Amino acid sequence: MTLDICSVIKLNSMETSISEQNVLRESEFNRFGLISMILLVVGCVGGVAVGLGAIKYVFTLVLVVVPTMVTLSLLLAVAPMKWIWKGAIVSISIDVLLILYFLISGN
């Protein structure tokens, strides 16, 4: 049996989609442990971003507060973990970018 490049790529993409489904299924099973970790990380990273300088400007403060509060609201509402993961990733990404900006700019 010979394998060509197309069948190898197809097998790899199928394995990736199966592993992504497993991660989401496992995150639903481990919901309460993950919620506590997400709450801690999102809250602390958002607080650091505000403390480093986001509080000085209305736009940056809103940019930090809105995604953080949306993520925390999803946690309290016991929303699907898929939504919680998306909100947490967006919130942490924005916070890290602003942290880097404020550290580089020296504000």
Phi and psi in radians as a Rosetta constraint file:
Dihedral C 1 N 2 CA 2 C 2 CIRCULARHARMONIC -1.864 0.35
Dihedral N 2 CA 2 C 2 N 3 CIRCULARHARMONIC 2.538 0.35
Dihedral C 2 N 3 CA 3 C 3 CIRCULARHARMONIC -1.946 0.35
Dihedral N 3 CA 3 C 3 N 4 CIRCULARHARMONIC 2.211 0.35
Dihedral C 3 N 4 CA 4 C 4 CIRCULARHARMONIC -1.687 0.35
Dihedral N 4 CA 4 C 4 N 5 CIRCULARHARMONIC 3.009 0.35
Dihedral C 4 N 5 CA 5 C 5 CIRCULARHARMONIC -1.118 0.35
Dihedral N 5 CA 5 C 5 N 6 CIRCULARHARMONIC -0.600 0.35
Dihedral C 5 N 6 CA 6 C 6 CIRCULARHARMONIC -1.139 0.35
Dihedral N 6 CA 6 C 6 N 7 CIRCULARHARMONIC -0.719 0.35
Dihedral C 6 N 7 CA 7 C 7 CIRCULARHARMONIC -1.228 0.35
Dihedral N 7 CA 7 C 7 N 8 CIRCULARHARMONIC -0.572 0.35
Dihedral C 7 N 8 CA 8 C 8 CIRCULARHARMONIC -1.170 0.35
Dihedral N 8 CA 8 C 8 N 9 CIRCULARHARMONIC -0.759 0.35
Dihedral C 8 N 9 CA 9 C 9 CIRCULARHARMONIC -1.114 0.35
Dihedral N 9 CA 9 C 9 N 10 CIRCULARHARMONIC -0.716 0.35
Dihedral C 9 N 10 CA 10 C 10 CIRCULARHARMONIC -1.113 0.35
Dihedral N 10 CA 10 C 10 N 11 CIRCULARHARMONIC -0.725 0.35
Dihedral C 10 N 11 CA 11 C 11 CIRCULARHARMONIC -1.113 0.35
Dihedral N 11 CA 11 C 11 N 12 CIRCULARHARMONIC -0.735 0.35
Dihedral C 11 N 12 CA 12 C 12 CIRCULARHARMONIC -1.124 0.35
Dihedral N 12 CA 12 C 12 N 13 CIRCULARHARMONIC -0.694 0.35
Dihedral C 12 N 13 CA 13 C 13 CIRCULARHARMONIC -1.209 0.35
Dihedral N 13 CA 13 C 13 N 14 CIRCULARHARMONIC -0.605 0.35
Dihedral C 13 N 14 CA 14 C 14 CIRCULARHARMONIC -1.166 0.35
Dihedral N 14 CA 14 C 14 N 15 CIRCULARHARMONIC -0.697 0.35
Dihedral C 14 N 15 CA 15 C 15 CIRCULARHARMONIC -1.142 0.35
Dihedral N 15 CA 15 C 15 N 16 CIRCULARHARMONIC -0.667 0.35
Dihedral C 15 N 16 CA 16 C 16 CIRCULARHARMONIC -1.128 0.35
Dihedral N 16 CA 16 C 16 N 17 CIRCULARHARMONIC -0.793 0.35
Dihedral C 16 N 17 CA 17 C 17 CIRCULARHARMONIC -1.161 0.35
Dihedral N 17 CA 17 C 17 N 18 CIRCULARHARMONIC -0.612 0.35
Dihedral C 17 N 18 CA 18 C 18 CIRCULARHARMONIC -1.168 0.35
Dihedral N 18 CA 18 C 18 N 19 CIRCULARHARMONIC -0.715 0.35
Dihedral C 18 N 19 CA 19 C 19 CIRCULARHARMONIC -1.215 0.35
Dihedral N 19 CA 19 C 19 N 20 CIRCULARHARMONIC -0.601 0.35
Dihedral C 19 N 20 CA 20 C 20 CIRCULARHARMONIC -1.134 0.35
Dihedral N 20 CA 20 C 20 N 21 CIRCULARHARMONIC -0.693 0.35
Dihedral C 20 N 21 CA 21 C 21 CIRCULARHARMONIC -1.136 0.35
Dihedral N 21 CA 21 C 21 N 22 CIRCULARHARMONIC -0.662 0.35
Dihedral C 21 N 22 CA 22 C 22 CIRCULARHARMONIC -1.133 0.35
Dihedral N 22 CA 22 C 22 N 23 CIRCULARHARMONIC -0.692 0.35
Dihedral C 22 N 23 CA 23 C 23 CIRCULARHARMONIC -1.109 0.35
Dihedral N 23 CA 23 C 23 N 24 CIRCULARHARMONIC -0.774 0.35
Dihedral C 23 N 24 CA 24 C 24 CIRCULARHARMONIC -1.152 0.35
Dihedral N 24 CA 24 C 24 N 25 CIRCULARHARMONIC -0.686 0.35
Dihedral C 24 N 25 CA 25 C 25 CIRCULARHARMONIC -1.154 0.35
Dihedral N 25 CA 25 C 25 N 26 CIRCULARHARMONIC -0.738 0.35
Dihedral C 25 N 26 CA 26 C 26 CIRCULARHARMONIC -1.194 0.35
Dihedral N 26 CA 26 C 26 N 27 CIRCULARHARMONIC -0.571 0.35
Dihedral C 26 N 27 CA 27 C 27 CIRCULARHARMONIC -1.219 0.35
Dihedral N 27 CA 27 C 27 N 28 CIRCULARHARMONIC -0.559 0.35
Dihedral C 27 N 28 CA 28 C 28 CIRCULARHARMONIC -1.161 0.35
Dihedral N 28 CA 28 C 28 N 29 CIRCULARHARMONIC -0.666 0.35
Dihedral C 28 N 29 CA 29 C 29 CIRCULARHARMONIC -1.193 0.35
Dihedral N 29 CA 29 C 29 N 30 CIRCULARHARMONIC -0.684 0.35
Dihedral C 29 N 30 CA 30 C 30 CIRCULARHARMONIC -1.719 0.35
Dihedral N 30 CA 30 C 30 N 31 CIRCULARHARMONIC 0.550 0.35
Dihedral C 30 N 31 CA 31 C 31 CIRCULARHARMONIC -0.901 0.35
Dihedral N 31 CA 31 C 31 N 32 CIRCULARHARMONIC -0.860 0.35
Dihedral C 31 N 32 CA 32 C 32 CIRCULARHARMONIC -1.277 0.35
Dihedral N 32 CA 32 C 32 N 33 CIRCULARHARMONIC -0.585 0.35
Dihedral C 32 N 33 CA 33 C 33 CIRCULARHARMONIC -1.194 0.35
Dihedral N 33 CA 33 C 33 N 34 CIRCULARHARMONIC -0.724 0.35
Dihedral C 33 N 34 CA 34 C 34 CIRCULARHARMONIC -1.210 0.35
Dihedral N 34 CA 34 C 34 N 35 CIRCULARHARMONIC -0.626 0.35
Dihedral C 34 N 35 CA 35 C 35 CIRCULARHARMONIC -1.071 0.35
Dihedral N 35 CA 35 C 35 N 36 CIRCULARHARMONIC -0.735 0.35
Dihedral C 35 N 36 CA 36 C 36 CIRCULARHARMONIC -1.151 0.35
Dihedral N 36 CA 36 C 36 N 37 CIRCULARHARMONIC -0.677 0.35
Dihedral C 36 N 37 CA 37 C 37 CIRCULARHARMONIC -1.214 0.35
Dihedral N 37 CA 37 C 37 N 38 CIRCULARHARMONIC -0.732 0.35
Dihedral C 37 N 38 CA 38 C 38 CIRCULARHARMONIC -1.120 0.35
Dihedral N 38 CA 38 C 38 N 39 CIRCULARHARMONIC -0.715 0.35
Dihedral C 38 N 39 CA 39 C 39 CIRCULARHARMONIC -1.037 0.35
Dihedral N 39 CA 39 C 39 N 40 CIRCULARHARMONIC -0.795 0.35
Dihedral C 39 N 40 CA 40 C 40 CIRCULARHARMONIC -1.131 0.35
Dihedral N 40 CA 40 C 40 N 41 CIRCULARHARMONIC -0.846 0.35
Dihedral C 40 N 41 CA 41 C 41 CIRCULARHARMONIC -1.187 0.35
Dihedral N 41 CA 41 C 41 N 42 CIRCULARHARMONIC -0.835 0.35
Dihedral C 41 N 42 CA 42 C 42 CIRCULARHARMONIC -1.110 0.35
Dihedral N 42 CA 42 C 42 N 43 CIRCULARHARMONIC -0.751 0.35
Dihedral C 42 N 43 CA 43 C 43 CIRCULARHARMONIC -1.137 0.35
Dihedral N 43 CA 43 C 43 N 44 CIRCULARHARMONIC -0.773 0.35
Dihedral C 43 N 44 CA 44 C 44 CIRCULARHARMONIC -1.230 0.35
Dihedral N 44 CA 44 C 44 N 45 CIRCULARHARMONIC -0.753 0.35
Dihedral C 44 N 45 CA 45 C 45 CIRCULARHARMONIC -1.160 0.35
Dihedral N 45 CA 45 C 45 N 46 CIRCULARHARMONIC -0.682 0.35
Dihedral C 45 N 46 CA 46 C 46 CIRCULARHARMONIC -1.111 0.35
Dihedral N 46 CA 46 C 46 N 47 CIRCULARHARMONIC -0.707 0.35
Dihedral C 46 N 47 CA 47 C 47 CIRCULARHARMONIC -1.126 0.35
Dihedral N 47 CA 47 C 47 N 48 CIRCULARHARMONIC -0.680 0.35
Dihedral C 47 N 48 CA 48 C 48 CIRCULARHARMONIC -1.141 0.35
Dihedral N 48 CA 48 C 48 N 49 CIRCULARHARMONIC -0.735 0.35
Dihedral C 48 N 49 CA 49 C 49 CIRCULARHARMONIC -1.087 0.35
Dihedral N 49 CA 49 C 49 N 50 CIRCULARHARMONIC -0.731 0.35
Dihedral C 49 N 50 CA 50 C 50 CIRCULARHARMONIC -1.179 0.35
Dihedral N 50 CA 50 C 50 N 51 CIRCULARHARMONIC -0.729 0.35
Dihedral C 50 N 51 CA 51 C 51 CIRCULARHARMONIC -1.172 0.35
Dihedral N 51 CA 51 C 51 N 52 CIRCULARHARMONIC -0.531 0.35
Dihedral C 51 N 52 CA 52 C 52 CIRCULARHARMONIC -1.380 0.35
Dihedral N 52 CA 52 C 52 N 53 CIRCULARHARMONIC -0.225 0.35
Dihedral C 52 N 53 CA 53 C 53 CIRCULARHARMONIC 2.666 0.35
Dihedral N 53 CA 53 C 53 N 54 CIRCULARHARMONIC -0.116 0.35
Dihedral C 53 N 54 CA 54 C 54 CIRCULARHARMONIC -1.157 0.35
Dihedral N 54 CA 54 C 54 N 55 CIRCULARHARMONIC -0.360 0.35
Dihedral C 54 N 55 CA 55 C 55 CIRCULARHARMONIC -1.291 0.35
Dihedral N 55 CA 55 C 55 N 56 CIRCULARHARMONIC -0.280 0.35
Dihedral C 55 N 56 CA 56 C 56 CIRCULARHARMONIC -1.331 0.35
Dihedral N 56 CA 56 C 56 N 57 CIRCULARHARMONIC -0.445 0.35
Dihedral C 56 N 57 CA 57 C 57 CIRCULARHARMONIC -2.173 0.35
Dihedral N 57 CA 57 C 57 N 58 CIRCULARHARMONIC 2.371 0.35
Dihedral C 57 N 58 CA 58 C 58 CIRCULARHARMONIC -1.097 0.35
Dihedral N 58 CA 58 C 58 N 59 CIRCULARHARMONIC -0.755 0.35
Dihedral C 58 N 59 CA 59 C 59 CIRCULARHARMONIC -1.072 0.35
Dihedral N 59 CA 59 C 59 N 60 CIRCULARHARMONIC -0.805 0.35
Dihedral C 59 N 60 CA 60 C 60 CIRCULARHARMONIC -1.227 0.35
Dihedral N 60 CA 60 C 60 N 61 CIRCULARHARMONIC -0.584 0.35
Dihedral C 60 N 61 CA 61 C 61 CIRCULARHARMONIC -1.130 0.35
Dihedral N 61 CA 61 C 61 N 62 CIRCULARHARMONIC -0.764 0.35
Dihedral C 61 N 62 CA 62 C 62 CIRCULARHARMONIC -1.140 0.35
Dihedral N 62 CA 62 C 62 N 63 CIRCULARHARMONIC -0.675 0.35
Dihedral C 62 N 63 CA 63 C 63 CIRCULARHARMONIC -1.097 0.35
Dihedral N 63 CA 63 C 63 N 64 CIRCULARHARMONIC -0.517 0.35
Dihedral C 63 N 64 CA 64 C 64 CIRCULARHARMONIC -1.514 0.35
Dihedral N 64 CA 64 C 64 N 65 CIRCULARHARMONIC -0.771 0.35
Dihedral C 64 N 65 CA 65 C 65 CIRCULARHARMONIC -1.236 0.35
Dihedral N 65 CA 65 C 65 N 66 CIRCULARHARMONIC -0.744 0.35
Dihedral C 65 N 66 CA 66 C 66 CIRCULARHARMONIC -1.092 0.35
Dihedral N 66 CA 66 C 66 N 67 CIRCULARHARMONIC -0.921 0.35
Dihedral C 66 N 67 CA 67 C 67 CIRCULARHARMONIC -1.141 0.35
Dihedral N 67 CA 67 C 67 N 68 CIRCULARHARMONIC -0.588 0.35
Dihedral C 67 N 68 CA 68 C 68 CIRCULARHARMONIC -1.142 0.35
Dihedral N 68 CA 68 C 68 N 69 CIRCULARHARMONIC -0.789 0.35
Dihedral C 68 N 69 CA 69 C 69 CIRCULARHARMONIC -1.210 0.35
Dihedral N 69 CA 69 C 69 N 70 CIRCULARHARMONIC -0.585 0.35
Dihedral C 69 N 70 CA 70 C 70 CIRCULARHARMONIC -1.112 0.35
Dihedral N 70 CA 70 C 70 N 71 CIRCULARHARMONIC -0.775 0.35
Dihedral C 70 N 71 CA 71 C 71 CIRCULARHARMONIC -1.101 0.35
Dihedral N 71 CA 71 C 71 N 72 CIRCULARHARMONIC -0.780 0.35
Dihedral C 71 N 72 CA 72 C 72 CIRCULARHARMONIC -1.153 0.35
Dihedral N 72 CA 72 C 72 N 73 CIRCULARHARMONIC -0.609 0.35
Dihedral C 72 N 73 CA 73 C 73 CIRCULARHARMONIC -1.168 0.35
Dihedral N 73 CA 73 C 73 N 74 CIRCULARHARMONIC -0.674 0.35
Dihedral C 73 N 74 CA 74 C 74 CIRCULARHARMONIC -1.107 0.35
Dihedral N 74 CA 74 C 74 N 75 CIRCULARHARMONIC -0.650 0.35
Dihedral C 74 N 75 CA 75 C 75 CIRCULARHARMONIC -1.121 0.35
Dihedral N 75 CA 75 C 75 N 76 CIRCULARHARMONIC -0.781 0.35
Dihedral C 75 N 76 CA 76 C 76 CIRCULARHARMONIC -1.196 0.35
Dihedral N 76 CA 76 C 76 N 77 CIRCULARHARMONIC -0.548 0.35
Dihedral C 76 N 77 CA 77 C 77 CIRCULARHARMONIC -1.408 0.35
Dihedral N 77 CA 77 C 77 N 78 CIRCULARHARMONIC -0.044 0.35
Dihedral C 77 N 78 CA 78 C 78 CIRCULARHARMONIC 0.916 0.35
Dihedral N 78 CA 78 C 78 N 79 CIRCULARHARMONIC 0.885 0.35
Dihedral C 78 N 79 CA 79 C 79 CIRCULARHARMONIC -1.254 0.35
Dihedral N 79 CA 79 C 79 N 80 CIRCULARHARMONIC 2.920 0.35
Dihedral C 79 N 80 CA 80 C 80 CIRCULARHARMONIC -1.036 0.35
Dihedral N 80 CA 80 C 80 N 81 CIRCULARHARMONIC 2.517 0.35
Dihedral C 80 N 81 CA 81 C 81 CIRCULARHARMONIC -1.073 0.35
Dihedral N 81 CA 81 C 81 N 82 CIRCULARHARMONIC -0.474 0.35
Dihedral C 81 N 82 CA 82 C 82 CIRCULARHARMONIC -1.048 0.35
Dihedral N 82 CA 82 C 82 N 83 CIRCULARHARMONIC -0.765 0.35
Dihedral C 82 N 83 CA 83 C 83 CIRCULARHARMONIC -1.191 0.35
Dihedral N 83 CA 83 C 83 N 84 CIRCULARHARMONIC -0.722 0.35
Dihedral C 83 N 84 CA 84 C 84 CIRCULARHARMONIC -1.100 0.35
Dihedral N 84 CA 84 C 84 N 85 CIRCULARHARMONIC -0.761 0.35
Dihedral C 84 N 85 CA 85 C 85 CIRCULARHARMONIC -1.067 0.35
Dihedral N 85 CA 85 C 85 N 86 CIRCULARHARMONIC -0.774 0.35
Dihedral C 85 N 86 CA 86 C 86 CIRCULARHARMONIC -1.084 0.35
Dihedral N 86 CA 86 C 86 N 87 CIRCULARHARMONIC -0.782 0.35
Dihedral C 86 N 87 CA 87 C 87 CIRCULARHARMONIC -1.118 0.35
Dihedral N 87 CA 87 C 87 N 88 CIRCULARHARMONIC -0.713 0.35
Dihedral C 87 N 88 CA 88 C 88 CIRCULARHARMONIC -1.165 0.35
Dihedral N 88 CA 88 C 88 N 89 CIRCULARHARMONIC -0.709 0.35
Dihedral C 88 N 89 CA 89 C 89 CIRCULARHARMONIC -1.142 0.35
Dihedral N 89 CA 89 C 89 N 90 CIRCULARHARMONIC -0.752 0.35
Dihedral C 89 N 90 CA 90 C 90 CIRCULARHARMONIC -1.112 0.35
Dihedral N 90 CA 90 C 90 N 91 CIRCULARHARMONIC -0.810 0.35
Dihedral C 90 N 91 CA 91 C 91 CIRCULARHARMONIC -1.090 0.35
Dihedral N 91 CA 91 C 91 N 92 CIRCULARHARMONIC -0.832 0.35
Dihedral C 91 N 92 CA 92 C 92 CIRCULARHARMONIC -1.161 0.35
Dihedral N 92 CA 92 C 92 N 93 CIRCULARHARMONIC -0.652 0.35
Dihedral C 92 N 93 CA 93 C 93 CIRCULARHARMONIC -1.102 0.35
Dihedral N 93 CA 93 C 93 N 94 CIRCULARHARMONIC -0.821 0.35
Dihedral C 93 N 94 CA 94 C 94 CIRCULARHARMONIC -1.089 0.35
Dihedral N 94 CA 94 C 94 N 95 CIRCULARHARMONIC -0.758 0.35
Dihedral C 94 N 95 CA 95 C 95 CIRCULARHARMONIC -1.100 0.35
Dihedral N 95 CA 95 C 95 N 96 CIRCULARHARMONIC -0.754 0.35
Dihedral C 95 N 96 CA 96 C 96 CIRCULARHARMONIC -1.153 0.35
Dihedral N 96 CA 96 C 96 N 97 CIRCULARHARMONIC -0.711 0.35
Dihedral C 96 N 97 CA 97 C 97 CIRCULARHARMONIC -1.070 0.35
Dihedral N 97 CA 97 C 97 N 98 CIRCULARHARMONIC -0.751 0.35
Dihedral C 97 N 98 CA 98 C 98 CIRCULARHARMONIC -1.210 0.35
Dihedral N 98 CA 98 C 98 N 99 CIRCULARHARMONIC -0.634 0.35
Dihedral C 98 N 99 CA 99 C 99 CIRCULARHARMONIC -1.062 0.35
Dihedral N 99 CA 99 C 99 N 100 CIRCULARHARMONIC -0.819 0.35
Dihedral C 99 N 100 CA 100 C 100 CIRCULARHARMONIC -1.077 0.35
Dihedral N 100 CA 100 C 100 N 101 CIRCULARHARMONIC -0.730 0.35
Dihedral C 100 N 101 CA 101 C 101 CIRCULARHARMONIC -1.068 0.35
Dihedral N 101 CA 101 C 101 N 102 CIRCULARHARMONIC -0.824 0.35
Dihedral C 101 N 102 CA 102 C 102 CIRCULARHARMONIC -1.230 0.35
Dihedral N 102 CA 102 C 102 N 103 CIRCULARHARMONIC -0.531 0.35
Dihedral C 102 N 103 CA 103 C 103 CIRCULARHARMONIC -1.238 0.35
Dihedral N 103 CA 103 C 103 N 104 CIRCULARHARMONIC -0.701 0.35
Dihedral C 103 N 104 CA 104 C 104 CIRCULARHARMONIC -1.265 0.35
Dihedral N 104 CA 104 C 104 N 105 CIRCULARHARMONIC -0.727 0.35
Dihedral C 104 N 105 CA 105 C 105 CIRCULARHARMONIC -1.311 0.35
Dihedral N 105 CA 105 C 105 N 106 CIRCULARHARMONIC -0.397 0.35
Dihedral C 105 N 106 CA 106 C 106 CIRCULARHARMONIC 1.358 0.35
Dihedral N 106 CA 106 C 106 N 107 CIRCULARHARMONIC 0.361 0.35
